[in-house]
């Protein structure tokens, strides 16, 4: 029999004053249920909590590292580095061509069906495919820089060439994160990219400056390359070894036509999503100076405390959506999906209030002039809360086989975002970028919620009541 001596409710009743203990008891019982439950929902809840904690730590590390980089380099060089690094993150994700997400769908499915030959096949094929495709992306990118060098600002050319060297490792890291998520290994999925890599970038940059290298964008990109290669290689070896240990020694079966057919629509979704998430930074870089890019990016990084709630929930529930769907349990899927909306919205709302309170002092840490971005937080946080109000609806649609219409939603949202940025940035500067992003987020949330309801009958919106089918 399981001991509850050290359960949250027991500890709370012993340590808290009487009246406070009574008020806290319902919350402590829910926490106890989350921590001790042995079913799939309990596992997903613990994974979401663990992912949330990792992202909190990541937000603190990333914020500190960006503050130090901005102070070390100055706003101009920091703006150059930001634009290059954001572009590499986007291209690394896109270069996976959807395989980094489709493995999250197939790994639970093949495990449930005990199709170990196919499971071994997709693990092996996805790694080779992503390395090949990302290398091709890097080569095409270098060719593009060479062809368009006369119309590119000179201070961007060398940093972009350097950044493309990192592309295969960025893509492989995203894939291995997907493999870990498909196996519900939350720590192995998130720790390398969200903890180890930013710390190594900061350490390597500090060492470079101490040894006499210039505090510029080129030095920062080189340190980021080194950190990414070290992190990704260690991540690859660790996850691959664990996967191989848990699989029986069967001959792999490759279903490349099927996997590619599923991955390509996901590739469109992920491409549109990442471009949508970072389009404002890229468009500011297109129309404004590196110093403006630096201010806007610092403002966006301050938003990380709100963003990571959505990403933490998404990272922990996608494989459960797939398991419910392929297990034929639509009622369970609907109830669980509705629950994840609450997991996303309420913490996001709380973090949004905290960021608005602390936003100005946080931006002051970056240096002089960065507080110009503080008023933009009110617009941007409104958009993030709107997205949180529908939970991880995109993952629900993708894992349930509706990736094509999900791709269409993101294509329309991206088109709206880019069009609004092109219209508003020349007129209103950074305010135009923030307004364009906020409007696009509201449109995205509305479209995803409506699509989930039409295709699955699941009302993915925080204030909508559950359907009779769900309650039954």
C-alpha positions in Angstrom: 0.0 0.0 0.0 1.3 3.4 -0.9 2.3 5.6 2.0 0.9 9.1 2.1 3.0 10.3 5.0 4.7 12.8 2.9 1.8 13.7 0.6 1.2 17.5 -0.1 -2.1 17.5 1.8 -0.6 15.9 4.9 2.4 18.2 4.9 0.1 21.2 4.4 -2.1 20.2 7.3 0.9 19.9 9.6 2.8 23.1 8.5 0.1 25.6 7.7 -2.1 27.5 10.3 -5.5 26.0 10.7 -7.6 28.4 8.6 -5.0 28.6 5.9 -4.7 24.8 5.8 -8.4 24.5 5.3 -8.4 27.0 2.4 -5.3 25.3 0.8 -6.6 21.7 1.2 -8.5 21.6 -2.2 -5.4 22.8 -4.1 -3.1 20.5 -2.2 -5.4 17.5 -2.9 -5.3 18.3 -6.6 -1.5 18.5 -6.5 -1.5 15.2 -4.6 -3.7 13.6 -7.3 -1.4 15.0 -10.0 1.8 13.7 -8.3 0.5 10.3 -7.3 -1.9 9.3 -10.1 -0.6 6.3 -12.1 -2.9 6.6 -15.1 -2.1 8.3 -18.4 -3.7 11.6 -17.4 -1.5 11.7 -14.3 1.6 10.9 -16.3 0.7 13.7 -18.7 0.1 16.1 -15.9 3.4 15.4 -14.2 5.1 15.8 -17.5 3.5 19.1 -18.1 4.5 20.2 -14.6 8.1 19.0 -15.2 8.2 20.7 -18.6 6.9 23.9 -17.0 9.6 23.9 -14.4 12.3 23.3 -17.0 10.9 26.2 -19.1 10.9 28.4 -16.0 14.6 27.7 -15.4 15.2 28.1 -19.1 13.5 31.5 -19.1 15.7 32.7 -16.3 18.9 31.4 -18.0 17.9 32.7 -21.4 17.0 36.1 -20.0 20.2 36.4 -18.1 22.3 35.3 -21.1 20.5 37.8 -23.4 21.1 40.6 -20.9 24.8 39.8 -20.7 25.2 39.5 -24.5 23.4 42.8 -25.0 25.7 44.5 -22.5 28.8 42.9 -23.8 28.2 43.6 -27.4 26.1 46.8 -27.4 22.7 47.2 -29.1 24.0 47.3 -32.7 26.1 44.1 -32.6 23.5 42.4 -30.4 20.8 43.2 -33.0 22.8 41.6 -35.7 23.4 38.5 -33.6 19.7 38.3 -32.7 18.5 38.4 -36.3 21.0 35.7 -37.4 20.3 33.4 -34.5 16.5 33.7 -34.8 16.8 32.9 -38.5 18.9 29.8 -37.8 16.4 28.6 -35.2 13.6 29.0 -37.8 15.6 27.3 -40.6 16.7 24.4 -38.3 13.1 23.6 -37.4 11.9 23.9 -41.0 14.8 21.8 -42.3 13.4 18.8 -40.4 10.6 18.8 -43.0 8.1 17.7 -40.4 9.8 14.5 -39.2 10.6 16.0 -35.8 6.8 16.2 -35.1 5.6 13.1 -37.0 7.8 10.9 -34.8 5.8 12.1 -31.8 2.7 10.7 -33.5 4.2 7.4 -34.7 6.3 6.4 -31.7 3.3 6.0 -29.4 1.3 4.3 -32.2 4.0 1.7 -33.0 4.5 1.1 -29.3 0.8 0.5 -28.7 0.6 -1.9 -31.7 3.9 -3.5 -30.8 5.2 -2.8 -34.4 8.8 -2.7 -33.3 10.3 -3.1 -36.8 8.5 0.0 -37.9 9.5 1.8 -34.7 13.2 1.0 -35.3 12.8 2.0 -38.9 11.4 5.5 -38.2 14.0 6.1 -35.6 16.8 5.4 -38.0 15.3 6.9 -41.2 14.3 10.2 -39.5 17.9 10.8 -38.3 19.4 10.2 -41.7 16.7 12.2 -43.5 16.9 15.2 -41.2 20.7 15.4 -41.5 20.5 15.2 -45.3 17.7 17.8 -45.6 19.3 20.3 -43.2 22.7 20.0 -44.9 20.9 20.8 -48.2 19.2 23.8 -46.6 22.6 25.1 -45.4 24.2 24.8 -48.8 21.2 26.5 -50.5 21.4 29.2 -47.9 25.1 29.9 -48.5 24.4 30.0 -52.3 21.6 32.5 -51.7 23.8 34.8 -49.6 26.5 34.6 -52.3 23.9 35.5 -55.0 22.3 38.3 -53.1 25.3 39.7 -51.3 25.2 43.0 -53.2 21.8 43.9 -51.7 22.5 42.6 -48.2 23.8 45.0 -45.6 27.6 44.2 -45.3 27.4 43.7 -41.5 25.0 40.7 -41.9 27.0 38.7 -44.5 29.7 37.0 -42.5 27.4 36.3 -39.5 24.8 34.6 -41.7 27.5 32.5 -43.4 28.7 31.4 -40.0 25.2 30.7 -38.8 24.4 28.3 -41.6 27.3 26.0 -40.4 25.1 25.4 -37.3 22.0 24.4 -39.3 22.4 20.6 -39.4 22.9 20.4 -35.6 20.0 22.7 -35.0 17.8 20.4 -37.0 19.1 17.2 -35.5 18.5 18.7 -32.0 14.9 19.4 -32.9 14.5 15.8 -34.2 16.0 14.2 -31.0 13.7 16.4 -28.9 10.8 15.0 -30.9 12.0 11.4 -30.3 12.3 12.1 -26.6 8.8 13.6 -26.5 7.3 10.7 -28.4 8.7 8.4 -25.6 7.5 10.8 -22.9 11.0 11.6 -21.8 10.4 15.2 -20.9 13.8 15.9 -19.3 15.8 14.4 -22.2 13.6 16.3 -24.6 13.9 19.8 -23.1 17.1 19.9 -21.1 19.6 20.1 -23.9 18.1 22.9 -25.9 16.6 24.8 -23.0 19.2 24.4 -20.4 22.6 23.1 -21.6 22.9 25.1 -24.8 22.1 28.6 -23.5 24.5 28.0 -20.6 27.3 26.9 -23.0 26.7 29.9 -25.3 27.2 32.2 -22.3 30.3 30.3 -21.0 31.9 30.2 -24.4 31.2 33.8 -25.1 32.7 34.8 -21.7 35.8 32.8 -22.4 36.1 34.3 -25.9 36.0 37.8 -24.5 38.5 37.0 -21.7 40.9 35.7 -24.3 40.8 38.9 -26.4 38.2 38.2 -29.1 36.1 41.2 -30.2 32.7 41.6 -28.5 30.8 41.5 -31.8 28.1 39.4 -33.6 30.7 37.2 -35.4 32.2 36.1 -32.1 28.7 35.5 -30.6 27.6 33.3 -33.6 30.8 31.3 -33.4 30.3 30.6 -29.7 26.7 29.6 -30.5 27.9 27.2 -33.1 30.3 25.5 -30.7 27.6 25.3 -28.0 25.1 23.8 -30.4 27.5 21.1 -31.7 28.5 20.0 -28.2 24.9 20.0 -26.9 23.4 18.2 -29.9 26.1 15.5 -30.1 25.6 14.7 -26.4 21.9 14.7 -26.8 22.0 12.4 -29.9 24.2 9.9 -28.1 22.1 9.9 -24.9 18.7 9.5 -26.6 19.9 7.0 -29.2 21.5 4.7 -26.6 18.3 4.7 -24.6 16.1 4.0 -27.6 18.3 1.1 -28.7 18.2 -0.4 -25.2 14.4 -0.4 -25.2 13.9 -1.9 -28.6 14.1 -5.6 -29.4 16.8 -6.5 -32.0 14.5 -6.7 -35.0 15.2 -5.7 -38.6 13.9 -2.2 -39.3 11.0 -1.7 -41.7 10.9 1.6 -43.6 7.6 3.2 -44.7 9.1 6.3 -46.2 6.2 7.0 -48.5 3.7 7.0 -45.6 6.0 8.9 -43.2 6.8 11.5 -45.8 3.1 12.0 -46.7 2.2 12.7 -43.1 5.4 14.7 -42.4 5.0 17.2 -45.2 1.8 18.8 -44.1 3.3 18.9 -40.6 6.3 20.6 -42.2 4.0 23.3 -43.5 2.4 23.7 -40.1 5.7 23.9 -38.2 7.1 26.2 -40.9 4.2 28.6 -40.7 4.1 28.4 -36.9 7.8 29.2 -36.5 7.7 32.0 -39.1 4.6 33.3 -37.4 6.2 33.2 -34.0 9.3 35.1 -35.3 7.9 37.0 -38.2 7.8 40.3 -36.3 11.5 40.1 -35.4 12.4 39.3 -39.0 10.3 42.1 -40.4 11.7 44.6 -37.9 15.1 43.5 -39.2 13.9 44.0 -42.8 12.7 47.6 -42.2 14.6 48.9 -39.2 18.1 49.2 -37.9 19.9 46.5 -35.8 19.4 48.7 -32.7 15.6 48.5 -33.2 15.9 44.8 -33.6 17.7 44.6 -30.3 15.0 46.6 -28.5 12.2 44.6 -30.0 13.9 41.2 -29.4 14.6 42.1 -25.7 10.9 42.9 -25.3 10.0 39.6 -26.9 12.4 37.7 -24.6 10.7 39.3 -21.6 7.6 37.6 -22.9 9.2 34.2 -22.5 7.8 33.9 -19.0 4.3 33.8 -20.6 5.2 31.9 -23.8 6.8 28.9 -22.0 3.5 27.9 -20.4 2.0 27.0 -23.8 5.2 25.3 -25.0 5.5 23.3 -21.7 1.9 22.0 -22.0 2.4 21.3 -25.7 5.6 19.4 -25.1 3.9 17.0 -22.6 0.5 16.3 -24.1 1.1 15.7 -27.9 1.9 12.0 -27.4 -1.2 11.6 -25.1 -3.4 13.1 -27.8 -2.0 10.5 -30.3 -2.5 7.6 -27.8 -6.1 8.6 -27.2 -6.8 9.0 -30.9 -5.2 5.7 -32.0 -6.8 3.9 -29.1 -10.2 4.9 -30.3 -11.1 6.7 -27.1 -12.8 9.9 -28.4 -14.5 10.7 -25.1 -11.2 10.4 -23.3 -9.5 12.6 -25.9 -12.2 15.3 -25.6 -12.1 15.4 -21.8 -8.3 15.4 -21.7 -8.1 18.1 -24.5 -10.4 20.3 -22.6 -8.4 19.9 -19.4 -5.2 21.0 -21.2 -6.9 24.3 -22.1 -7.1 25.1 -18.4 -3.5 24.0 -18.0 -2.5 26.5 -20.6 -4.7 29.5 -20.0 -4.7 30.2 -16.2 -0.9 30.0 -15.7 -0.4 32.1 -18.8 -2.8 34.7 -17.5 -0.9 34.8 -14.1 2.5 35.0 -15.8 1.2 37.8 -18.1 0.3 39.9 -15.0 3.7 39.3 -13.5 5.5 40.3 -16.7 3.5 43.5 -16.9 4.5 44.4 -13.3 8.2 43.5 -13.7 8.6 44.3 -17.4 10.2 47.7 -17.2 12.9 46.8 -14.6 13.6 43.7 -16.6 14.2 45.7 -19.8 16.4 48.2 -17.9 18.8 45.3 -17.3 19.6 45.1 -21.0 21.0 48.6 -21.1 20.1 52.2 -22.1 17.2 52.6 -24.5 15.7 49.1 -24.1 12.8 50.3 -21.9 11.4 51.8 -25.1 9.9 48.4 -25.6 7.9 48.2 -22.3 4.6 49.7 -23.7 4.7 47.1 -26.4 4.3 44.4 -23.8 0.6 45.3 -23.2 -0.2 44.5 -26.9 2.0 41.4 -27.1 0.7 39.9 -23.9 -2.8 40.3 -25.1 -2.0 38.2 -28.1 -0.3 35.5 -26.1 -3.2 35.2 -23.7 -5.6 34.9 -26.7 -3.5 32.0 -28.0 -3.4 30.4 -24.5 -7.2 30.6 -24.3 -7.5 27.7 -26.9 -4.8 25.5 -25.3 -2.5 23.4 -27.6 -5.3 23.1 -30.2 -2.6 22.9 -33.0 -1.2 19.7 -31.4 -4.7 18.2 -31.0 -5.4 18.7 -34.7 -2.0 17.4 -35.9 -2.0 14.3 -33.7 -5.6 13.5 -34.8 -4.8 13.5 -38.5 -6.1 17.0 -39.4 -2.6 18.4 -40.2 -3.6 19.7 -43.6 -6.3 22.1 -42.4 -4.1 23.1 -39.5 -1.4 24.0 -42.1 -4.0 26.1 -43.9 -4.9 28.0 -40.7 -1.2 28.8 -40.1 -0.7 29.8 -43.7 -3.5 32.3 -43.5 -2.3 33.6 -40.1 1.2 34.0 -41.4 0.0 35.8 -44.5 -2.1 38.2 -42.3 0.9 38.8 -40.0 3.4 39.6 -42.8 0.9 41.8 -44.6 0.1 43.8 -41.4 3.9 44.1 -40.6 4.6 45.4 -44.1 1.8 47.9 -43.7 2.3 49.0 -40.1 6.0 48.9 -39.5 6.9 51.7 -42.0 4.1 53.8 -40.5 4.3 53.1 -36.7 7.7 51.4 -36.2 7.9 48.9 -33.3 4.3 49.7 -32.4 3.3 48.5 -35.8 5.2 45.2 -35.4 3.5 44.6 -32.0 0.0 45.4 -33.3 0.5 43.2 -36.3 1.6 40.3 -34.1 -1.2 40.8 -31.6 -3.9 40.8 -34.3 -2.4 37.7 -36.0 -2.4 35.8 -32.6 -6.1 36.5 -32.0 -6.9 35.4 -35.6 -4.8 32.2 -35.1 -6.5 31.3 -31.8 -10.0 31.9 -33.2 -9.3 29.8 -36.3 -7.8 26.9 -34.4 -10.6 26.8 -31.9 -13.2 26.8 -34.6 -11.4 24.1 -36.6 -11.1 21.8 -33.6 -14.8 22.2 -32.9 -15.8 21.5 -36.5 -13.5 18.6 -37.1 -13.5 16.9 -33.7 -16.5 18.3 -31.8 -14.2 19.5 -29.0 -14.7 23.1 -27.8 -11.1 24.3 -27.3 -11.8 27.6 -25.7 -11.4 28.3 -22.0 -14.8 29.9 -21.3 -16.9 27.5 -23.4 -18.7 24.8 -21.4 -18.1 21.1 -22.0 -20.4 19.3 -24.4 -22.9 16.6 -23.2 -20.7 14.0 -25.0 -17.7 15.0 -22.9 -19.6 15.0 -19.6 -21.1 11.6 -20.3 
